[in-house]
Amino acid sequence: MAEKVTIATVARHAHVSRQTVSNVINAPHIVREETRQRVQEAISVLGYRANQAARQMRTGRSQLIAVRIEPTRDGINGSVLDRFLHGLTEAAETAGYRTLLYTAADDQQEIATYDDLLSAYDLDAFVLTGTDHGDPRTAWLAERGVAFVTFGRPWDDPTAHPWVDVDGAAGTARATAHLLTRGHRRIGFLGWPAGSGVGDDRRAGWRETLRAAGIDPTDLDRATEDGVAEGERLMRDLLVAAEPPTAVVCASDSLALGAMQAVRGVEPAVAVIGFDDTPVAAAIGLTSVSQPLAEAAASCVDLLTAVLDGDQQTPAPVLLQPSLALRHTA
């Protein structure tokens, strides 16, 4: 029978004390980088797994956090949350937490799921995604003293709770500015109906960048539910205007894919930029705004750890900057 790998085994292999190994696992910031790397290599080589039960007894926590899997949509923008969940699971594991995934069709069903999960499991906290105005989920958790952070801003009160978000307005502003430098002046926008926190934020970046350049955005804006067919329909509507756009910024890659179908064969070519930099965008050469999803996930875990460690003040929110993945459509 193979020898059971313990903290003492790791300590012998790395030529350090057992306390040093414990520090690397539970408080890595106090260990010198060279020593930390040596211990981590020993942990990896030996396949050591920290005793979860002992850790729970010491901290009084289950080391379990929960996050929702969004309903499947068109298979394009859904990949954004997939990448976030992957990053969250990795970051949580590094911090000593496990991730519990659940599904819900809407906010009310999600709240009902909270109740079920809290009754069935000793959960430490939740990570919420897809925030909006008047979000009932955050109110429900806050009223019951359940720890949580959100990937998405609390749009009605930025100080309401800890959050991480990507600056959508900065993303569309960067996309619009890029088109302006390419000589475009008639730059359209395909987005979602007014009232969505994320959608309004992305529209604002496009609109304010045009206004700053002395361009009136009136009649260049179209709104619809997210989807490829919807994007194609709205782009065709823009193309028959008296002064059609020579370029378009879209609130999602799904809308951008529809716009690309609508402008196929149009001369001169109409530039198209999407948002989210999905694998589909990379595959078809679509220029798109890219979100730092791995960094967002890691920041969510950092904030959640601060909350669970009992920080007296609400941790400062994290607003990350997107980049522009340039490809042949713009």
Secondary structure, 3 states (H helix, E strand, C coil): CCCCCCHHHHHHHHCCCHHHHHHHHHCHHHCCHHHHHHHHHHHHHHCCCCCHHHHHHHHCCCCEEEEEECCCCCCCCHHHHHHHHHHHHHHHHHCCCEEEEEECCCHHHHHHHHHHHHHHCCCCEEEEECCCCCCHHHHHHHHCCCEEEEECCCCCCCCCCCEEEECHHHHHHHHHHHHHHCCCCCEEEEECCCCCHHHHHHHHHHHHHHHHCCCCCCCCEEECCCCHHHHHHHHHHHHCCCCCCCEEEECCHHHHHHHHHHHCCCCCCCEEEEECCCHHHHHHCCEEEECCHHHHHHHHHHHHHHHHCCCCCCCCCEEECCEEECCCCC
